[in-house]
């Protein structure tokens, strides 16, 4: 009966599922506007409010946040208790936090693994219920080898049921084309490179970015197109985000105009699509249970796309009991006495 109830009333979704997530983590690069620095002690509450309003205006559902960063000297090192209030505020405004646990360009963080583990444990212990998911590190392959990433990914996944992703330098497997970095990851947070010739970045053409996405999709891990423009609000960013969603990405982190991007369609849920299977298998299990428990014959039948199971058992000359079970979870018990 427990199996039947679970089948008919729906399957619980995985906590923190990132399919369909939409974020815009880079805005106005020249002004260092990045959602990653939202928890910075230099960010005032008024500025945070403006940032939230802007992200909601871009159609975002999620927000990418650093939990520490020494590269730009804008975030404290280590967990701070006031982080929790900020995450609650974000969730209340329908911006689900995705926490990036390791920054690039911060050797004092990435070279001290014991301190990193202490920080991560504190973050998960205090914030996990407010978090949609995690990214282990930004551009992991700049400072850690694949074995280190796999080990630290395991450390995080031992402490949370939320999904954990991996982000590398541009390319389907980073600049060294090493997809083993993704071993055990729930998501690839894919960096595709930038098309604009500025800020010293190597230029990546639109065609090259498209090829990178298609290569990453072949690795068999859900891909979130996370980084492809220096300004998530630009027409270029939105156009590529739309293309990525149409071609297999399950989320975007850097702009788009569409809303559908990898999430399950509400009118075609897994349970609804396979309801006939649940009904048949569930009723069969109930039939086996009834036969083994009551030693009675069981009848199954269908009426108007509905499935039923029933049995009757005689208790002496004048008494009988019976039960009818239908695939929508309803049960009817009967007792009959003959005068």
C-alpha positions as CSV (number, residue, x, y, z in Angstrom):
1,X,0.0,0.0,0.0
2,X,2.9,2.3,0.7
3,X,4.3,1.8,-2.8
4,X,0.9,2.4,-4.3
5,X,0.4,5.6,-2.3
6,X,3.8,6.9,-3.4
7,X,3.1,6.1,-7.0
8,X,-0.3,7.7,-7.2
9,X,0.3,10.8,-5.3
10,X,3.6,11.8,-7.0
11,X,7.3,11.4,-6.6
12,X,9.2,13.8,-4.3
13,X,11.5,16.0,-6.3
14,X,15.2,15.9,-5.5
15,X,16.0,18.8,-3.1
16,X,17.8,21.6,-4.8
17,X,17.2,20.4,-8.3
18,X,18.9,22.9,-10.7
19,X,17.1,21.8,-13.9
20,X,15.6,25.0,-15.4
21,X,17.7,27.3,-13.3
22,X,18.3,30.8,-14.7
23,X,20.9,33.2,-13.3
24,X,22.8,36.3,-14.6
25,X,26.0,36.3,-12.5
26,X,28.1,38.7,-14.6
27,X,26.7,42.3,-15.1
28,X,28.7,45.4,-16.2
29,X,32.1,43.8,-16.0
30,X,33.9,47.1,-16.1
31,X,32.2,48.0,-12.8
32,X,32.9,44.6,-11.3
33,X,29.2,43.9,-11.0
34,X,29.0,40.2,-10.2
35,X,26.4,38.4,-8.1
36,X,29.3,36.3,-6.8
37,X,30.2,39.2,-4.6
38,X,26.7,39.7,-3.2
39,X,27.8,38.6,0.3
40,X,30.7,41.1,0.2
41,X,31.1,43.3,3.3
42,X,31.5,46.2,0.8
43,X,27.9,45.6,-0.5
44,X,25.3,47.7,1.3
45,X,21.8,46.5,1.8
46,X,20.5,49.1,-0.5
47,X,22.8,47.9,-3.3
48,X,21.8,44.3,-2.6
49,X,18.2,45.3,-3.0
50,X,18.9,47.0,-6.3
51,X,20.8,43.9,-7.4
52,X,17.9,41.6,-6.6
53,X,15.5,43.8,-8.4
54,X,17.7,43.8,-11.5
55,X,18.1,40.0,-11.5
56,X,14.4,39.5,-11.1
57,X,13.9,41.8,-14.1
58,X,16.1,39.6,-16.1
59,X,13.9,36.6,-15.4
60,X,16.4,34.9,-13.0
61,X,15.3,32.1,-10.7
62,X,18.7,31.5,-9.0
63,X,21.7,33.6,-7.9
64,X,25.4,32.6,-7.8
65,X,27.2,33.5,-4.6
66,X,30.8,33.2,-3.3
67,X,31.1,32.2,0.4
68,X,34.6,33.6,0.6
69,X,37.1,35.2,-1.7
70,X,40.5,36.9,-1.1
71,X,41.3,37.6,-4.8
72,X,39.4,40.9,-4.9
73,X,39.5,41.6,-1.2
74,X,35.7,42.0,-1.1
75,X,34.7,38.9,0.9
76,X,35.6,37.8,4.4
77,X,37.5,34.5,4.7
78,X,35.4,32.0,6.6
79,X,31.7,31.6,7.3
80,X,29.8,34.5,8.8
81,X,26.5,34.1,10.8
82,X,24.8,37.0,8.9
83,X,25.1,35.0,5.7
84,X,22.0,33.1,6.7
85,X,19.8,36.2,6.9
86,X,20.9,37.2,3.4
87,X,20.0,33.8,1.9
88,X,16.6,33.8,3.6
89,X,16.0,37.2,2.1
90,X,16.9,35.9,-1.4
91,X,14.7,32.9,-1.1
92,X,11.8,35.1,0.0
93,X,12.2,37.0,-3.2
94,X,12.3,33.8,-5.3
95,X,16.1,33.9,-6.0
96,X,17.5,30.6,-5.0
97,X,21.1,30.6,-3.9
98,X,23.7,28.5,-5.6
99,X,26.9,28.7,-3.5
100,X,30.3,28.6,-5.1
101,X,32.6,27.2,-2.5
102,X,36.0,28.1,-3.9
103,X,37.1,31.3,-5.8
104,X,39.9,31.5,-8.3
105,X,43.0,33.7,-7.8
106,X,43.0,33.0,-4.0
107,X,46.0,30.9,-3.3
108,X,45.7,31.4,0.5
109,X,42.3,29.6,0.2
110,X,43.1,26.9,-2.4
111,X,46.4,25.9,-0.9
112,X,45.0,25.3,2.6
113,X,42.8,22.3,2.3
114,X,42.1,21.8,6.0
115,X,40.9,25.4,6.3
116,X,38.9,25.0,3.2
117,X,37.2,21.9,4.6
118,X,36.4,23.7,7.9
119,X,34.8,26.5,5.9
120,X,32.8,24.2,3.7
121,X,31.5,22.2,6.7
122,X,30.4,25.4,8.4
123,X,28.6,26.6,5.3
124,X,26.7,23.4,4.7
125,X,25.9,22.9,8.4
126,X,24.4,26.4,8.7
127,X,23.0,27.2,5.3
128,X,22.1,23.9,3.5
129,X,18.4,24.3,4.0
130,X,18.5,27.7,2.2
131,X,20.6,26.5,-0.8
132,X,19.5,25.1,-4.1
133,X,22.9,23.6,-4.9
134,X,26.7,24.1,-4.8
135,X,29.6,24.6,-7.2
136,X,32.8,23.1,-5.9
137,X,35.1,25.7,-7.4
138,X,35.4,28.4,-10.0
139,X,37.9,27.3,-12.7
140,X,39.0,24.3,-10.6
141,X,41.7,23.3,-13.1
142,X,43.6,26.5,-12.6
143,X,44.8,25.4,-9.1
144,X,43.8,21.8,-8.4
145,X,44.3,18.6,-10.3
146,X,41.6,16.1,-11.1
147,X,42.3,13.8,-8.2
148,X,42.0,16.7,-5.7
149,X,38.8,17.9,-7.2
150,X,37.3,14.4,-7.0
151,X,38.3,14.0,-3.4
152,X,36.9,17.4,-2.4
153,X,33.7,16.7,-4.3
154,X,33.3,13.6,-2.3
155,X,33.9,15.6,0.9
156,X,31.1,18.0,0.0
157,X,28.6,15.3,-1.1
158,X,29.1,13.4,2.2
159,X,27.6,16.5,3.9
160,X,24.7,17.5,1.6
161,X,22.0,15.9,-0.5
162,X,21.9,19.0,-2.7
163,X,23.4,18.8,-6.2
164,X,27.1,19.8,-6.6
165,X,28.6,21.0,-9.9
166,X,32.0,21.5,-11.3
167,X,33.3,24.6,-13.3
168,X,36.5,24.6,-15.3
169,X,38.3,27.1,-17.6
170,X,36.8,27.5,-21.1
171,X,36.1,24.3,-23.0
172,X,34.2,21.1,-22.5
173,X,37.0,19.7,-20.4
174,X,38.8,22.9,-19.4
175,X,41.9,24.2,-21.2
176,X,43.7,20.8,-20.9
177,X,40.6,18.9,-22.1
178,X,40.4,16.7,-19.0
179,X,36.7,15.7,-18.4
180,X,37.8,13.4,-15.5
181,X,37.4,16.6,-13.5
182,X,33.7,16.0,-13.7
183,X,33.8,12.5,-12.1
184,X,30.9,12.3,-9.6
185,X,29.5,15.8,-10.4
186,X,25.8,16.3,-10.6
187,X,26.1,19.1,-13.1
188,X,28.7,20.6,-15.4
189,X,28.7,24.4,-15.0
190,X,30.2,25.1,-18.4
191,X,32.4,28.0,-19.2
192,X,32.4,28.6,-23.0
193,X,34.5,31.7,-23.3
194,X,33.8,35.3,-24.5
195,X,33.4,36.6,-28.0
196,X,34.2,40.3,-27.1
197,X,37.8,41.3,-27.7
198,X,38.5,43.0,-24.4
199,X,40.1,42.6,-21.0
200,X,42.8,40.3,-22.3
201,X,40.5,37.3,-22.7
202,X,41.1,35.0,-25.7
203,X,38.3,35.5,-28.2
204,X,36.0,32.6,-28.8
205,X,33.7,32.7,-31.8
206,X,30.0,31.9,-31.6
207,X,30.6,28.7,-33.6
208,X,33.3,27.6,-31.2
209,X,31.1,28.2,-28.2
210,X,28.3,26.2,-29.8
211,X,30.8,23.4,-30.5
212,X,32.0,23.4,-26.8
213,X,28.4,23.1,-25.6
214,X,27.7,20.1,-27.9
215,X,30.9,18.4,-26.8
216,X,30.0,18.8,-23.1
217,X,26.5,17.4,-23.7
218,X,28.2,14.2,-25.0
219,X,29.8,13.6,-21.6
220,X,26.6,12.3,-20.1
221,X,26.2,14.9,-17.2
222,X,23.6,17.6,-17.2
223,X,25.1,20.8,-18.5
224,X,24.3,24.3,-17.3
225,X,25.6,26.9,-19.7
226,X,27.1,29.0,-16.9
227,X,29.6,31.5,-18.5
228,X,29.6,32.9,-22.0
229,X,29.4,36.7,-21.8
230,X,30.8,39.6,-19.8
231,X,27.3,41.1,-19.5
232,X,24.3,38.9,-18.9
233,X,21.9,41.6,-20.0
234,X,23.5,42.1,-23.4
235,X,21.7,40.9,-26.6
236,X,24.7,38.6,-27.3
237,X,24.3,36.9,-23.9
238,X,20.6,36.5,-24.3
239,X,20.8,35.1,-27.8
240,X,23.4,32.5,-26.8
241,X,21.5,31.5,-23.7
242,X,18.4,30.9,-25.8
243,X,20.4,28.8,-28.2
244,X,21.9,26.8,-25.4
245,X,18.5,26.1,-23.9
246,X,17.2,25.0,-27.3
247,X,20.1,22.6,-27.8
248,X,20.2,20.7,-24.6
249,X,21.4,22.9,-21.7
250,X,19.4,22.4,-18.6
251,X,20.0,25.9,-17.2
252,X,21.8,29.2,-17.8
253,X,24.0,31.3,-15.6
254,X,24.8,34.2,-17.9
255,X,21.6,35.5,-19.5
256,X,18.7,34.4,-21.8
257,X,15.2,35.5,-22.7
258,X,13.4,32.1,-22.6
259,X,12.0,30.5,-19.5
260,X,11.9,26.9,-20.6
261,X,15.4,25.5,-20.2
262,X,15.6,21.9,-19.1
263,X,12.9,21.8,-16.5
264,X,10.1,19.2,-16.7
265,X,6.9,20.4,-18.3
266,X,4.2,20.8,-15.7
267,X,1.6,19.1,-17.9
268,X,3.7,16.1,-18.6
269,X,5.2,15.0,-15.2
270,X,6.9,11.7,-14.9
271,X,4.1,10.3,-12.7
272,X,1.4,11.4,-15.2
273,X,3.3,10.1,-18.2
274,X,3.7,6.7,-16.5
275,X,0.5,6.5,-14.6
276,X,-0.6,3.4,-16.4
277,X,2.6,1.6,-15.4
278,X,2.2,2.7,-11.8
279,X,-1.4,1.5,-11.8
280,X,-0.6,-1.9,-13.3
281,X,2.5,-2.6,-11.2
282,X,0.9,-1.2,-8.0
283,X,-2.2,-3.2,-8.3
284,X,-0.3,-6.4,-9.0
285,X,1.7,-5.8,-5.8
286,X,-1.5,-5.3,-3.9
287,X,-2.9,-8.5,-5.4
288,X,0.1,-10.5,-4.3
289,X,-0.2,-9.1,-0.8
290,X,-4.0,-9.9,-0.6
291,X,-3.5,-13.4,-1.8
292,X,-0.7,-14.2,0.6
293,X,-2.4,-12.5,3.6
294,X,-6.0,-13.6,3.2
295,X,-5.7,-16.7,0.9
296,X,-8.5,-15.4,-1.3
297,X,-8.8,-15.0,-5.1
298,X,-8.2,-11.5,-6.4
299,X,-9.9,-10.0,-9.5
300,X,-8.5,-7.1,-11.6
301,X,-10.4,-5.2,-14.2
302,X,-10.4,-1.9,-16.1
303,X,-13.2,0.6,-16.7
304,X,-12.9,3.8,-18.6
305,X,-9.1,4.0,-18.3
306,X,-9.3,3.2,-14.6
307,X,-7.8,0.1,-12.9
308,X,-9.5,-1.9,-10.1
309,X,-8.6,-4.7,-7.8
310,X,-11.1,-6.6,-5.6
311,X,-11.5,-9.6,-3.5
312,X,-14.2,-11.2,-1.3
313,X,-13.8,-13.7,1.6
314,X,-16.7,-15.6,3.2
315,X,-16.6,-15.8,7.0
316,X,-19.0,-18.6,7.9
317,X,-22.5,-19.0,6.4
318,X,-23.8,-15.5,7.0
319,X,-20.8,-13.2,7.0
320,X,-18.4,-12.0,4.3
321,X,-15.9,-9.2,3.8
322,X,-14.4,-7.6,0.7
323,X,-12.3,-4.8,-0.6
324,X,-12.1,-2.8,-3.8
325,X,-8.9,-0.8,-4.6
326,X,-8.7,1.7,-7.5
327,X,-5.7,3.3,-9.2
328,X,-6.5,6.7,-7.8
329,X,-5.7,5.5,-4.3
330,X,-9.2,5.0,-3.0
331,X,-10.2,1.9,-1.1
332,X,-13.7,0.5,-0.3
333,X,-14.1,-2.0,2.4
334,X,-17.3,-4.1,2.6
335,X,-18.9,-6.2,5.3
336,X,-22.0,-8.2,4.5
337,X,-24.3,-10.1,6.9
338,X,-27.1,-12.2,5.6
339,X,-30.3,-12.5,7.7
